[in-house]
């Protein structure tokens, strides 16, 4: 390892993260509706500022 530095967070990063969250929620709903046994974590809601 050479070092650690903070990188700029771009709008593209936010879009990808939003799609990843939407995909995870969609998959969890589909598995739940199919009564397929699975384990998933429920996160707290984000702060209103976000």
C-alpha positions as MATLAB code, in Angstrom:
seq = 'XXXXXXXXXXXXXXXXXXXXXXXXXXXXXXXXXXXXXXXXXXXXXXXXXX';
ca = [
       0.000    0.000    0.000;
       1.323    3.388   -0.980;
      -1.128    5.668    0.824;
      -4.675    6.718    1.511;
      -6.407    9.775    0.177;
      -9.953   11.068    0.017;
     -11.500   11.012   -3.454;
     -14.126   13.359   -4.785;
     -17.622   11.878   -4.711;
     -19.254   12.541   -8.072;
     -22.919   12.559   -9.069;
     -22.226    9.326  -10.956;
     -21.256    7.639   -7.678;
     -24.552    8.714   -6.124;
     -26.540    7.417   -9.104;
     -24.822    4.027   -8.970;
     -25.401    3.811   -5.207;
     -29.096    4.696   -5.641;
     -29.509    1.971   -8.285;
     -27.718   -0.574   -6.079;
     -30.051    0.212   -3.187;
     -33.112    0.020   -5.451;
     -31.947   -3.367   -6.794;
     -31.416   -4.715   -3.276;
     -34.857   -3.540   -2.140;
     -36.469   -5.023   -5.246;
     -34.727   -8.374   -4.757;
     -35.730   -8.509   -1.083;
     -39.370   -7.769   -1.955;
     -39.397  -10.447   -4.676;
     -37.905  -13.053   -2.340;
     -40.347  -12.116    0.409;
     -43.356  -12.327   -1.949;
     -42.181  -15.745   -3.152;
     -41.922  -16.871    0.496;
     -38.316  -17.832   -0.232;
     -36.322  -18.194    2.992;
     -33.606  -15.569    3.165;
     -31.738  -13.292    5.530;
     -31.370   -9.570    4.931;
     -30.584   -6.488    6.953;
     -32.981   -3.596    7.420;
     -31.096   -0.296    7.615;
     -32.258    2.792    9.424;
     -33.693    5.564    7.274;
     -31.177    8.174    6.049;
     -31.174   11.646    7.609;
     -33.663   14.135    6.105;
     -30.779   16.249    4.721;
     -29.884   13.429    2.331;
];
